[in-house]
């Protein structure tokens, strides 16, 4: 099978893949029909890259489409219904599943797209270009340049551009005590780009170490792709060691309040703190990006310590601690390193799809791992060892959301591929096949801004 550049996918775009039920027969037929002499000749010659028309994985498209719908729902309704918006700190709500679901899908898609790699150098080039494109579009759409859909103007102050997410264009209402809606999306494409680059690069560079046949046994698939798990384990170690060993000193920040600059100081001087004020995740981002480039409306402003309107947004309490006013980057550097684990687990599910031929074997692998991950997460959370926390992208959060993603993928596979009920999910499949378009037009407010651009006499007299 020739390598198609379009197969390198970040979880949002188009990827051509063989239908699940036809994978095994096609691969076995191709291998059995080729003689040893033909195999040597094919390896020695450089064949031109030919785009082959192939079927898509309906289950993965439907799952991607569902995640896009979920993303739009929580983005539009999260400000009105706090129970589905991001958890103010510890815990997991509907909005908190969006990012890890996409990263999980990235992993599955990468495993399928990079199943056969004739030329490693070409694959690395395509992966790098795809990553740069994602970073570019992420900064353009979510760095603050576009003010859609509420404001029809464009432009961003480079002193305040948010490299890993949406820049809050109008930050002052947060600090004047007025009620504001919170954003459900930030750093979406940038985080996907980083995770995609890491997991795809590991998958590509270890192609010669891949097994052609998986031994029997439930754990054989894990040992067969040990380098992918080693990469994930390294990311886990970096995150855990930094989170619990890095010393966080006192820090301060300046905000504009009533047209006057006011300095706040947060007392820390500790290690291993997992609260909003003194965690290592925030400290790393303040040192690397600078405090002016962080998100000015963190979800912790909805905590009871900050507002009496909790879990909704509202005026700050008179005795609110200083960190309530501080910025925080929910899609920062250290938390993105932890997010690599979500892509690694997704890659494992893709490997199961490739090597296990029967429905029962695939479902057994997927469901069992999903249940184990959920149990690990629940134990860590309710024993207060490692709380489930999206803002920190804690290990328990990785396990909980990846386990849930595995169960959802298994459910789609059971209904669509095993039972054959595909028609009810065609709309989700279409969204999944055109996910980047839907993301830009709907989730980023481009379509809404287009509608708002047509008004009568005043920009306030628009349809939306």
N, C-alpha and C positions, 0 to 999 in steps of 0.2 A: 504494500500500500504506500503510495507516494505521500510525502509530507505536504500538507496544504497549510499555507500561512494562516488561513482563516481559522484553523483548528486551535491556534494558540489563543486561549480565551480567558477573560478575567471574570467571567460569571455574569456579564451583562450583554455580551455581543453574540454574534452568530458563530456556531461551531457545527460542522457537519460530522455526524457520527453514524455508524451502522446501528440498525435497530437491535435492541437487546436480544430478541429471540433469534436473530440471524448471525450474531457475532461468532459463536463457536463453530457453526457449520462452515462459514466463509473462511475463517482462518485455517481450519483443518484441511479444507479443500485446496486452498492455495499452497499449503506446505506439502501436501501429499502429491500434488501434480508436478512439482518442480524437482528435476533431477539434480544430483550433486553438481554436475558440470554446469547446469544452468544457474545454480545458486552462486557458484564461484564467478561466473561471467557477469551476473547481475551486480555482485559486490564490486567487481573490478571496474565497471563502467559507471560513469556519471549519467544518470538518467535525467531528462528534463522534468521539471516540476509540472505535473499535469493536474489540474483541478478536477476531481472526480465527484460526480453527483452522488450523494449518499443520503440515507435517511437519518433523521435525528432521534435522539432519545426522548421520547414523549414524556416520560416520568420526570426527567430533569427539567425540561421546559416548563411543565406544569408547576413544579416546585419553585422554579425561578419566578414564574408569573405570580404565584401566590405571594411570594415574598415582596414583589413589587407592589402588589395591591395592598399588602399589609403596611408597607412603607408609606404609601400615599394616605392610607387611612389614619395612621397615628400622626402623620405630619399635619394633616388638616384638622383632625378632631382632638389631637392630644392637648391643645391649649384649652379646649372647652371641657374635656373629660380627663381629669388628672389621673384617674385610675388606669388609663391605658397609655398615658405619657410615661416617659422615662422615670424610673424610680429615683427619688431625691438622693438616695445614697445606697444603702444595702437593700437587697431584694431584687426581684425581677418582674417586670410588667410586660405587656404586649409589645411595646415599642422596643424593649431591650433585646428582642429576638431578631430584629431586622438585620443588624450588622453581622452577627455571627452566622446567621443563616446564609447570607451572601458569601461570606468567607468559606463556609462549608461547601457551598455550591462551586466556588472557585476551585477547591481541591478536587472535587469529583470530576469537574470538567477538564482540569489539567491532566489528570490521570488518563482520561479517555483520549484527549487531544494529542498527547505525547506518547501514545502507546507504541508507535513505530517512528523512529528518528533516523533517517538515512544519513543525514549530515548534521553533526552536533554543532559545528560552527554556525551554520545557517539558522538552526533552531535558537541558539543563544542570541543571535542578531535580532531575530523576530521577537523574542521575549523582551529584549532590551527596548526595542522600538515601541512595543505595545505598552510597556511600563511607562516610558516617557510620554506617550500619548495620554495615558490615564492621569498622570501627574499634571500635565498641561490642562486638560479639561477640568480636573478637580480644582486647581487653583483658579481657573477662569470662572467656573460656575459657582464655586463655594468659597472663594477667597475674599469676596466682598465686591467684586467688580459689577456684578449684576445685582440690582436692588429689587428685582421682580418678586412678586407681582404687584405689591402695593405702591411702589415708587417707580415711575417710568424713566428715571435717570440712571446713568451708568458711571462707573469710575470708583477708584479706591485709593486712599492714601497709602503709599508704600511703607510708610512708617508704622502702619497698623494692619497691614494685610495679614491674614491668618493663613499660614502656609499649610496647615493640616486641617482646615475646616472652614466653616462659614464665618465670615467676619460680621459681627453685629454692627450694622451701619449706624444705628441710633442707640448708643449705649447709655445715654444720660437718664432715661426714664427709670432704669434699674436703681440708680443711686438717689433718685428723688423720692423714692418711696411709693411710686405709682405701680398699679398692677400691670403686668406685662405677660404676654403669652411666651411660653418657652419653645425653643426649636427642637424638633425631633431628629434632625439630620445635621451632622457635622463631620467633616473629614471623610466623607463616604468614599469617594473615588481615590483619594490619596492613600487611605489605609488599604483598600483593595489592591492598589498598584504595588505597594510594598510587599504585602503578603503573597500576591501573585508572583512577583519577581523571585522571591526566595524559594517558594515551593516548586515553581516551574524550573528554576535553575538547578535545584537538587535533583529533580526528576530527570532532567536532561543530562547532567554530568554523570549520573550513575546508570545510564542506559546500558552500558556494557556489563554491569554487575547484576542486571535483572535476570531472574530465573525464567526459563522457558516452560518449565513444568513445576507446579506447586505440589509438594508432598502432602500426603493425607494427614489430617489432623487439624484441630480447630485453630491452633496457634501458628500453623505453618505459614500463613499469609503474612503474619507479623514479622517472623524471622526472615522471610524472603525479601522484604523491603526494609531491611534494618537501617539503611542509610537515611531514609526519609524520617524514620523515628529518631535516629541520632540527631538529625537537624532540629527536629521539634524539641528534643530533650535539651539541646544546647540553648535554644530560645527560652525554655522553661527555667534552666539554671540561671541564665543572665537576669531574667525577670525576678526570680525569687531571691537571689543573692542581693541584687540591688535594692529591692523593696525592703528587705529586712536588715540589711547591713549598712546601707548608706545613711550617714549622719545628716539630718535636716536642721540647719541653724534657724535662728529667728530671721524673719524676712518682712519687708515692708513694700507698700505700693501707694501710688498717688491716684486719686480720682477727682473728677470735676463735680462739685456739688454746689448748687446754687451759684454757678459762675465763679466758684472759688476752688482752688486746688487744695485738697485735704489729704494728708498722709496718714495711713493706717499701718500699724505694726502687729504682726502675728508672732506670738511667742511659741517657740518650738524647742529646739535643743534636745532632740531625741532621735532614736532609731526605731524602725519597725512599726511606726504608727500607721493605722489604716483608716483614720478619720479624715474629714475634709481638710483640716488645717495643715497638718504636718506630714503628709504622706510623701514618699520618695518619688512617686509618679509626677506629682505637681512640681516638686523641686527640680527634677531633671528638665522638665519643659521650661521652667523659668530660666534655668541656666543656659539651655541650648537655643531656644527660640526667642527669649526675651519676654517679659511680662506683657508688653504692649501687643504682642501677636497671639495672645491666648483668648479664649472665648470669654466674653464679658458677662454672659448670662448663664452661669453653670446651674445645673438642676438642684444643687444643694440649697439654693435660695428658697426652695419650697419646704425645707426642713422646719420642724417646730421651733428649733433654736433660732431660726431667722425670721419667721413670720407666723402670726396667729392664724393665718388663712390656710396653713398646711392641711392637706397635701397640694392645695392650689397655690398659685402665685398671689402675692399680696404685699401690702406695705410692711416694711421691716419693723420688728419690735424695737422699742426704745433701748432695750438692753441686749440687742443682737450682738454677738461677738464680731470682731473685726473681720474675720475670714468670710463672713456672709457677703461682704462687699467685694471680695477679691475675685479676679478672673481665674479660670481653670480650663485646661484643655482636655476634653473627654476622649479625643482621638490623638493623644500625644505619642511621643517617641517610645517610652518604656512600655506603655500599654499596647502599642502596636507590635512590639517584640513578642508580647504574650499572645497577641492575636494570631501569630504564625501557627500556633497550636491548632486553631480552628481549621486552618487550611490543611494542616498535616492530617488531621482526623478525616477531613473530606477526601483527601488523596487515598486514604486507606479504603474508604467506601468505594471509590472508583476502581481500585485494584481488585476488590472482591467482585465487582461487576464484570471485570475482564476475565478473571481466572476461574470463577465458579460458574458452571454452565446451567445448573438447575435452579428453578425458582425457590425450592425449599432450602437449598444450600445458601443461596444469597440472603434470603430472609433470616435464616438462622444466624448467620454472621452479623448482619446489620442490627437485628433486634437485640441480640444478646449484648453486643457492645454498647448499644444505646442505653439499655437498662443498667449496665454496669456503670456507665458514666453518670447517669442520673442518681444512682445510689451513692456514688462517691461524692457528688456535689451536695446532696442533701445532708450527708453525714458531716462534711466539712462546714457547711453553713450553720446547721443547728447545734453543733458543738462549739461554735464561735472560733473554730480553728482558723478557717479562711472564709469569711462571709462572701456570699454571692454579690458581686459589685461590678456593674457595667462600666462605671467611670474609671475604675482601676483596672478593669479587665482581669479580675482575679482568676486564679486557677479553678476555683469552684464554679465561677461563672463560665469559664471555658467548657468545663465538663457538663454543666447543666444545659447550656444552649446547644452544644454539639450532640449530646444525648437526645435532646428534643428534636434536633434536625434529623438525626438518624431514624427516629421513630416516624417522623413525618414523611421522609423519603420512602421508608418501608411501606407506609400506608398508601402512598401514591402508586408505588410499584405493584402492590397487591391489587388495588382497584383497577388500574389502567392496564398493566401487562399480564397479570394472572387472571383476573376476572373479565377483562376486556371491555370495561366501561370507560371508553375514551371520549365519547361524544360530549358528555357533560363538562369536560375539562378542556374543550377546544379553545375556549376564550382565554383561559389561563395559559395554554400552550402558545397562543398567538402573542400574548404579552411577554412570555418568556423568550420567544424567538425575536422579539423587537424590544427587548428590555432597555437598551440604551436610549432608544428613541422615546419610550414612555417615561423613562427616568428624567430626561432633559425637559421634555414638554410638560409633564404633569408634576413630578416631584420638585423640580426646580422653578416652577412657576412661569416658564416661558410661554406656555399656551395661555395661561391666565393673564400674563402681561400683554400678550397680543390682543386679547379681548378688551382689557382695560385701556388699550391705546386708542380705542374708538369711543369717544365721549361727545356729549352735547354741551357746548358753551364752557363747561368747567370739567376738569379731570375728575371731580367728585361724582359727576353724572355719567357713570359707566355702568356696564352690565354686571360687574362683579365688585 
